[in-house]
Amino acid sequence: MNGKSQPELESALTEPAGPPEDSNLTRKAALVRQRHDQIITLVQAQGFVTIEYLAQHFGVTPQTIRRDLNLLSEDHKVLRYHGGAGRATTAENVAYSQRKILCLKEKQKIAHLLVEHIPDNSSLFINIGTTTEEVAKALLQRHRLRVITNNLNVASILSGNENFEVIVAGGLVRPRDCGIIGPLTIDFIRQFRVDYGIIGISGIDLDGTLLDFDYREVSAARAIIDNSRNVFLAADRTKFGRNAMVRLGNIGEIDCLFTDEPPPPQLEEVLNASEVNLYVAGARETDENDENALKNE
C-alpha cells in the first residue's frame, strides 16, 4: 500500500485538487486592471473616448465598458459622460473635436427648443461653444436676424441664410475652435445692446456658479450677459456639477436655462429661488407620449 490510512485516502479524494478556479479569477482580475489602465491612457491621450470605440478596441461588450467607466469614475480616474468618458482633471477642457460629438443629439434638441423662443427680426449675441453652434444651425429657420458673434464657426453657419446680418467681433482667433477672444473682442461687444444673448458654459456648480476654463472666453461671455436684454443659457446635463477654474457669474444672472434633463435638486432649488425659467428638451415629447398612452388604455 502507499502508507495512507483509509480516512486519509477519503479525505484526499474529497478535498479540492488545487486552486485552478482561484487562478482563473486572479487572471480575470488582472485583465480587468490592465484594461482599466489602458482606458485611462486612452482618455488622457484623446481627451474623450466613446463607449462604442472602447468596446471595439478591447473586443468586449458595451455593457462591460459601461461597468469599467462607472468604476473608474467612482475612483475619480475618468470623468463619466453620457456615451463615453473624459479626463478626470478639472484643469483641462475636452478637445474641441471630441466636444463636437459629445451629447450631440442632446445639444440638437436643446438648440431647437431654444430657437422656439427667438422671434424673427431679433438681435442676438452668440458666444463660443459646440452647443451654441448647434443653436446657430437651428436658427437658420428664422428670418431677418441680426447676430453678433465671437465664434467664426457660428458666423460661417449663419452665413447660409441670406436674410441674416452677421457681425463678427474683432480679436485673437483661437485656432483649436475658431473662437475670437481678447480685449478687442470685449470692447467690440460692449458697443452693442441686443435682444437675446445666447451663451454656452463649461460647468455649472450646484450652488449656481457658472464656470469655464479660459478667463479670456469668460470675459467675452461676461460682456454678452451685461449687454443683453434677455440671456439664454444652453447647457446639456454633463455640465451640472462639473468643475472648471474660472468663474463667470451666477446662474441667477440668466433668464432661461435650456437643457436636456432636469438638473440635480440642489441646483433646481437655486433656479427657483433666482426665478430662472427652466426648459427641458424632450420633456414635452415625453408628456405627449404619456397622454397618448393613457388615451389608448
Secondary structure as the mmCIF struct_conf table of DSSP 4:
data_model
#
loop_
_struct_conf.conf_type_id
_struct_conf.id
_struct_conf.beg_label_comp_id
_struct_conf.beg_label_asym_id
_struct_conf.beg_label_seq_id
_struct_conf.end_label_comp_id
_struct_conf.end_label_asym_id
_struct_conf.end_label_seq_id
BEND BEND1 GLY A 3 GLY A 3
HELX_RH_AL_P HELX_RH_AL_P1 GLN A 6 THR A 14
BEND BEND2 GLU A 15 GLU A 15
HELX_RH_AL_P HELX_RH_AL_P2 PRO A 20 GLN A 46
BEND BEND3 GLY A 47 GLY A 47
STRN STRN1 PHE A 48 THR A 50
HELX_RH_AL_P HELX_RH_AL_P3 ILE A 51 PHE A 58
TURN_TY1_P TURN_TY1_P1 GLY A 59 GLY A 59
HELX_RH_AL_P HELX_RH_AL_P4 PRO A 62 GLU A 74
TURN_TY1_P TURN_TY1_P2 ASP A 75 HIS A 76
BEND BEND4 LYS A 77 LYS A 77
STRN STRN2 VAL A 78 TYR A 81
TURN_TY1_P TURN_TY1_P3 HIS A 82 GLY A 83
STRN STRN3 GLY A 84 ARG A 87
BEND BEND5 ALA A 88 ALA A 88
BEND BEND6 THR A 90 GLU A 92
HELX_LH_PP_P HELX_LH_PP_P1 ASN A 93 ALA A 95
HELX_RH_AL_P HELX_RH_AL_P5 TYR A 96 ILE A 101
TURN_TY1_P TURN_TY1_P4 LEU A 102 CYS A 103
HELX_RH_AL_P HELX_RH_AL_P6 LEU A 104 VAL A 115
TURN_TY1_P TURN_TY1_P5 GLU A 116 HIS A 117
TURN_TY1_P TURN_TY1_P6 ASP A 120 ASN A 121
STRN STRN4 SER A 123 ILE A 126
BEND BEND7 ILE A 128 GLY A 129
HELX_RH_AL_P HELX_RH_AL_P7 THR A 130 LEU A 139
TURN_TY1_P TURN_TY1_P7 LEU A 140 GLN A 141
BEND BEND8 ARG A 142 ARG A 142
BEND BEND9 ARG A 144 ARG A 144
STRN STRN5 ARG A 146 THR A 149
BEND BEND10 ASN A 150 ASN A 150
STRN STRN6 ASN A 151 ASN A 151
HELX_RH_AL_P HELX_RH_AL_P8 LEU A 152 LEU A 158
TURN_TY1_P TURN_TY1_P8 SER A 159 GLY A 160
BEND BEND11 ASN A 161 ASN A 161
TURN_TY1_P TURN_TY1_P9 GLU A 162 ASN A 163
STRN STRN7 GLU A 165 VAL A 168
HELX_LH_PP_P HELX_LH_PP_P2 ALA A 169 GLY A 170
BEND BEND12 GLY A 171 GLY A 171
STRN STRN8 LEU A 172 ARG A 174
TURN_TY1_P TURN_TY1_P10 PRO A 175 CYS A 178
STRN STRN9 GLY A 179 ILE A 181
BEND BEND13 GLY A 182 GLY A 182
HELX_RH_AL_P HELX_RH_AL_P9 PRO A 183 ILE A 189
TURN_TY1_P TURN_TY1_P11 ARG A 190 GLN A 191
STRN STRN10 VAL A 194 ILE A 199
BEND BEND14 SER A 202 SER A 202
STRN STRN11 GLY A 203 ILE A 204
TURN_TY1_P TURN_TY1_P12 LEU A 206 ASP A 207
BEND BEND15 GLY A 208 GLY A 208
STRN STRN12 THR A 209 ASP A 212
BEND BEND16 PHE A 213 PHE A 213
HELX_RH_AL_P HELX_RH_AL_P10 TYR A 215 ASP A 226
TURN_TY1_P TURN_TY1_P13 ASN A 227 ASN A 227
STRN STRN13 SER A 228 ALA A 234
HELX_RH_3T_P HELX_RH_3T_P1 ARG A 237 LYS A 239
STRN STRN14 PHE A 240 PHE A 240
TURN_TY1_P TURN_TY1_P14 GLY A 241 GLY A 241
BEND BEND17 MET A 245 MET A 245
STRN STRN15 VAL A 246 ASN A 250
HELX_RH_3T_P HELX_RH_3T_P2 ILE A 251 GLU A 253
BEND BEND18 ASP A 255 ASP A 255
STRN STRN16 CYS A 256 THR A 259
BEND BEND19 ASP A 260 GLU A 261
HELX_LH_PP_P HELX_LH_PP_P3 PRO A 262 PRO A 264
HELX_RH_AL_P HELX_RH_AL_P11 PRO A 265 ALA A 273
TURN_TY1_P TURN_TY1_P15 SER A 274 GLU A 275
STRN STRN17 ASN A 277 VAL A 280
TURN_TY1_P TURN_TY1_P16 ALA A 281 GLY A 282
HELX_RH_AL_P HELX_RH_AL_P12 ALA A 283 ASN A 296
#
